[in-house]
Amino acid sequence: MKWLLNWLEKTGRCKAYVDAFGGVIFLRYYLLGVEPDELDVDLGKAKPRRLPNIWLHHIPQSDHGIDGGNYHTHPWSNVSIVLSGGYDEHTPGNAPKWRGVGSIVPRSIKTPHFIGKAIPKTYSLFAHGFRKRNWGFEPSACASLCNKCTALGHCYKSQRKFTYKDYQSAIGDKYMPYWLVYDEAGKKRIARRQAASNRVGKTGLTAKEVEEFVQTKSRLATTGE
């Protein structure tokens, strides 16, 4: 499979989800055509792909997940098949479920979820259907950081839903991970960011730091406090 991944990278058919320190959180290989970044779709800079697609996902290693504890919903129904490694998947109101090798995980367009801890060298196939709406983000801060929603008698977590653009604005553009084409030029950009982080002595965040940062920003976005 390595030759295929190398070819997809060289031809611009792979994107990396990169954090502020140059750490590669997630790699997405497009097997049936590259899709535009969702931020560009929200801003009207690109048209969304309406057709089905198949992606190969690679999570190099994660002790805290790529979503910081916030749920998201997809624009289409989808299914994941775990090829190697494994990860915890979280859905509202349920205990985390371990998705190990051989797991087949169908999701409807209405199913919020987020990926938690993953073991090294996790690969999965991800197939989605026809696009029916945009991505959505549902901050879970009220459930984890404060009691304001409970005191008011309703929950912002279930009522506030963000577009990709609004969610990125809430977290902060310079703090949000970003998508980058993972070709030779992209890898050089990542290396420069990593070198800059090394020079100031900060190469990443701990699981607790990620969770606290994302959830604090989410609380500000949902409650204004």
C-alpha positions in Angstrom: 0.0 0.0 0.0 3.0 2.3 0.5 3.5 2.9 -3.2 -0.1 4.0 -3.5 0.1 6.4 -0.6 3.3 7.9 -2.0 1.7 8.3 -5.4 -1.4 10.0 -3.9 0.9 12.4 -2.0 3.0 13.3 -5.0 0.0 14.0 -7.1 -1.8 16.2 -4.6 -4.4 13.7 -3.7 -3.6 13.8 0.1 -4.3 16.5 2.6 -2.9 16.8 6.1 -4.7 18.2 9.1 -2.0 20.2 10.8 -1.9 21.8 14.3 -0.4 25.2 15.2 3.0 23.5 16.0 3.3 21.7 12.7 2.1 18.4 14.1 0.3 16.1 11.6 -2.9 15.1 13.3 -4.7 13.4 10.4 -4.0 12.4 6.8 -6.8 12.1 4.3 -6.1 10.3 0.9 -8.7 10.9 -1.8 -9.3 7.8 -3.9 -12.0 9.1 -6.2 -11.2 12.8 -6.5 -9.9 15.6 -4.3 -12.6 17.6 -2.5 -12.3 21.3 -1.6 -11.7 22.5 1.9 -14.9 23.1 3.8 -13.9 26.6 4.8 -13.6 27.6 1.1 -17.1 26.1 0.5 -18.6 28.1 3.4 -16.9 31.3 2.2 -18.2 30.7 -1.4 -14.6 30.3 -2.8 -15.3 26.7 -3.9 -18.2 24.5 -4.9 -18.8 21.4 -2.8 -18.4 18.0 -4.3 -21.9 16.5 -4.5 -20.9 13.0 -5.6 -19.9 10.0 -3.4 -16.2 9.4 -2.6 -13.9 7.0 -0.8 -11.1 8.3 1.4 -8.3 6.5 3.2 -7.7 8.0 6.6 -4.5 7.8 8.6 -4.1 8.9 12.2 -0.3 8.7 12.9 -0.9 8.8 16.7 -3.2 10.6 19.0 -3.7 10.6 22.8 -6.5 13.1 22.7 -8.3 12.9 19.4 -8.5 15.4 16.6 -11.8 17.1 17.6 -10.9 18.3 21.1 -14.1 16.7 22.5 -16.6 18.5 20.2 -19.1 16.7 18.1 -19.4 17.1 14.4 -22.0 16.0 11.8 -21.3 15.1 8.2 -22.8 16.3 4.9 -23.6 12.7 3.9 -24.3 9.3 5.2 -21.1 7.4 5.5 -19.3 4.2 6.7 -15.9 3.5 8.1 -13.9 0.3 8.0 -10.9 0.1 10.3 -7.9 -1.5 8.5 -5.3 -1.2 11.2 -4.9 0.2 14.7 -8.0 1.6 16.2 -9.7 4.5 18.0 -12.4 5.5 20.5 -15.5 6.9 18.9 -17.8 9.1 21.0 -21.5 9.8 20.4 -23.9 11.8 22.5 -25.2 10.1 25.6 -23.1 6.9 25.1 -19.9 5.5 26.5 -17.0 5.6 24.0 -16.8 2.6 21.7 -13.6 1.1 20.6 -13.3 0.7 16.9 -10.6 -1.9 16.3 -9.3 -3.7 13.2 -12.3 -5.0 11.1 -14.8 -2.7 12.7 -17.5 -1.6 10.2 -19.2 1.6 11.4 -22.2 3.0 9.4 -23.3 6.6 10.3 -26.4 8.5 9.2 -26.3 12.1 8.3 -27.9 12.9 11.6 -25.3 11.2 13.8 -22.9 13.5 15.7 -19.6 12.0 16.8 -16.0 12.7 17.5 -12.9 10.6 17.4 -11.0 10.2 20.7 -7.8 8.4 21.5 -6.2 6.4 18.7 -3.3 4.0 18.7 -0.3 4.5 16.3 -0.6 3.6 12.6 -4.4 3.7 12.5 -5.8 3.4 9.0 -9.4 3.3 7.9 -11.5 3.4 4.7 -14.2 6.0 4.8 -16.9 6.0 2.1 -19.6 8.6 1.8 -22.7 9.1 -0.3 -24.2 12.1 -2.0 -23.8 15.4 -0.3 -27.0 16.8 1.2 -25.9 19.6 3.5 -22.8 21.3 5.0 -20.6 20.1 7.8 -21.9 21.0 11.3 -20.2 21.4 14.7 -21.8 21.0 18.1 -19.7 22.3 21.0 -20.1 20.2 24.1 -18.7 22.8 26.5 -21.8 23.3 28.6 -21.7 19.6 29.5 -18.1 19.6 30.6 -17.1 23.1 31.9 -20.1 24.9 33.4 -23.6 24.6 34.9 -25.1 27.6 33.2 -27.2 25.6 30.8 -28.6 23.5 33.5 -29.4 26.5 35.6 -31.3 28.1 32.7 -33.2 24.9 32.1 -32.0 24.2 28.6 -28.8 23.1 26.9 -26.8 25.1 24.4 -25.0 22.0 23.4 -28.1 20.7 21.6 -29.3 24.0 20.4 -26.1 25.7 19.0 -24.8 24.3 15.8 -22.0 26.0 13.9 -20.9 25.9 10.3 -17.2 25.2 9.6 -16.6 29.0 9.1 -18.3 30.0 12.3 -16.7 27.3 14.3 -13.2 28.2 13.1 -13.9 31.8 14.0 -15.1 30.8 17.5 -12.0 28.8 18.2 -9.6 31.3 16.6 -8.1 31.2 13.1 -4.5 31.0 14.3 -5.2 28.3 16.8 -7.4 26.0 14.7 -5.7 23.1 12.9 -5.8 23.6 9.1 -5.9 21.4 6.0 -2.8 21.4 3.8 -2.0 19.6 0.6 0.5 16.9 1.6 2.8 17.0 -1.3 6.5 18.0 -1.3 5.7 21.7 -0.9 3.3 21.0 1.9 5.8 18.8 3.7 8.3 21.6 3.6 5.8 24.0 5.1 5.1 21.6 7.9 8.9 21.1 8.5 9.3 24.9 8.7 6.5 25.2 11.2 7.9 22.4 13.3 11.4 24.0 13.3 9.9 27.3 14.4 8.0 25.6 17.3 11.2 23.8 18.3 13.1 27.1 18.5 10.6 28.5 21.1 10.5 25.2 23.0 6.9 24.3 22.3 6.2 21.3 20.1 2.6 20.4 21.0 -0.1 20.3 23.6 -0.9 17.6 26.1 -4.3 15.9 26.0 -5.5 18.0 29.0 -4.3 21.2 27.4 -6.1 20.4 24.1 -9.3 19.6 25.9 -9.2 22.7 28.1 -8.4 25.0 25.2 -11.1 23.8 22.8 -13.8 23.5 25.5 -13.0 26.9 26.9 -13.3 28.5 23.4 -16.5 26.5 22.9 -18.0 27.8 26.1 -17.2 31.4 25.1 -18.9 30.7 21.7 -22.1 29.2 23.2 -22.6 31.2 26.4 -20.6 34.4 25.8 -18.7 33.9 29.1 
